[in-house]
Amino acid sequence: MKKIFISFSISFLFCLIINAQSEKEITYIKAGKLFDGKSDQLLSNVIIGIRGQKIFSVNQNQELEPNAKVIDLSNSTVLPGLIDSHTHIVLHSGNYDNQIIKETPEYRALYGAANAKLTLEAGITTIRDVGNEGAGFADIALRDAINNGIVPGPRILTCIQPVSSTGSYNLVGFSPYITLPNLSYVADGPEKIREKVRLLVKEGADLIKVYMESYEKKQLRKDLLTGAMNYTLEELKALVDESHRAGLKVAAHTYSDEAAKMAIEAGVNSIEHGLYISEETFNLMAKKNIYYVPTLLVYEMWRDGKIFGGISDEDKIKLANTCEEHIKTFKRALKTSVKICFGTDTFELPGTNAQEIELMVKYGMNPVHALISATSLSAELLGIAEQTGNIEVNKIADIIAVEGNPIDNPSDITNVRFVMKDGRIFLNKAQSAR
Ligand SMILES: [Zn+2]
């Protein structure tokens, strides 16, 4: 025990020395064009000053400290690092059931580390991770390893395990005699639900996720992706109350308008997916400051057979209908003032996250609003807007650059050439540093 303490102290001291050194280092980024995360217009020829982890200046004209490092991104558009509000970083491509049944959480954690690097290099500097299907504590291990500089990756806020009711969230099609890994923390009744939330708080969860509906338990229609409801209002109120008492926000996985209405009444903070939400419900969300995370991309990838190891003919029709209804729902949301956050759910294809922004624009969102959604608005939902999500003095230096101009051409957001997180450069294909 003593030995562990000594080695911890030495590594802690080492970190302090490194931090003390990097605290003094000054870097300037010359941004040809700048989207700052909040304004609706690009600024030209801005210089961003970074000392250690933080931004200390953002000016069009400024004297540069001699001997400082200068990153010339004058041919690029510079933006705040993107924030993906809905990921599953420890899931990977290939057969979905097999990875859960045949692979250990340790093996999956290593996959998660590889996914984290790809995600960061695609310009995503923060993710809110909402469950990894029985991968134990792989996500918090990854979160902590990234925070300690052991592996590269985005900053992670994780729910560890979603909460759901008995029978609601399991692998589908297996004999009931087979014991399968738990994909969530199962709890029924207000008291048991409170117990699970308390356990998650103790285990280090950054948020609580609840499954409002599960197609895994029961499909209500054959032609559309639907799921039977899991909880009563009384149970949900207990979950939300216990989460909020611990200072954690609640993300509610919902499909139907009915489920969204119940989640709103219980006081959740965000509605995830929300495939079939009415305009009336979006107005209610806007009034109560509840965010909408539509996750458009994942359903299109599923429909197109790019995830879940392919798709059956029956599911192809179901997913095509689902995507059509989901797009209509997204367009209804745009007519209201509900806050729409960027979240991808693209768990099998790390690095494709920014394609969600292209879809948001394709289905009618103003390109500037899509970029705000992926930066400062998502930071607001995650509760980290004081630290990151836009480029201004005293914010953490989470800065990316893309080739072209994503406001004129949304697909340019996928041409990431430069990534800085916490003031450290993780990708630089844009230019040579001085
Ligand atoms: Zn998801």
Residues whose N, C-alpha, C, O or C-beta is under 5 A from the ligand:
A	BS01	ZN	D345
